[in-house]
Amino acid sequence: MHNHSHTTKSLGARHSESLKAKDVATLDVSRLTSVTDVMVVASGTSSRHVAALADRVIQEARSRNPAAGVEGRAGADWVLVDLGDLVVHVMLAETRQLYDLERLWADMPSDADVGSRQGGL
């Protein structure tokens, strides 16, 4: 991964805070997966609020990284913005509680642990 995590982490957190996101959590997953370094998880109070939070992150991200990936904008109960070394999850509180990403990632073995158990495959 590129070492942009400080910049991208502040990007996700700054926009989440500016639009009054609830319960913003930053997860360092760099030792757990090679897919991304940091995840920001934030809650919105309604589908409209989730969409506004995600749109703000997307707008800023695309000015820096036009290839930013976005999933879930249509339903707006969970919008994922993939910036490579940062993934931002903006969710309704109910959706966040259901999937509990913070606990899921805390319980995950690292890629290195999985690889060593599988004989390095």
TAJO-V140460 format. One record per backbone hydrogen bond with DSSP energy under -0.5 kcal/mol. NH is the residue of the N-H (numbers start at 1). CO is the residue of the C=O. Records with the same first field share a line. If there is no record, write none. Layout:
# TAJO-V140460
NH->CO ; CO
This chain:
# TAJO-V140460
4->2
8->4
9->5
10->6
11->7
12->8
13->9
14->10
15->11
16->12
17->13
18->14
19->15
20->17
21->16
22->43
25->41
27->25 ; 39
28->26
29->27 ; 37
30->37
32->29
33->29
37->85
38->85
39->27
40->87
41->25
42->89
43->22
44->91
50->46
51->47
52->48
53->49
54->50
55->51
56->52
57->53
58->54
59->55
60->56
61->57
62->58
63->59
64->60 ; 61
65->61
68->65
69->82
71->80
76->72
79->90
80->71
81->88
82->69 ; 80
83->81 ; 86
85->83
87->38
88->81
89->40 ; 87
90->79 ; 88
91->42 ; 89
92->77
93->44
96->92
97->93
98->94
99->95
100->96
104->100
105->101
106->102
107->103
114->110
115->111
116->112
117->113
118->114
119->116
120->115
121->118
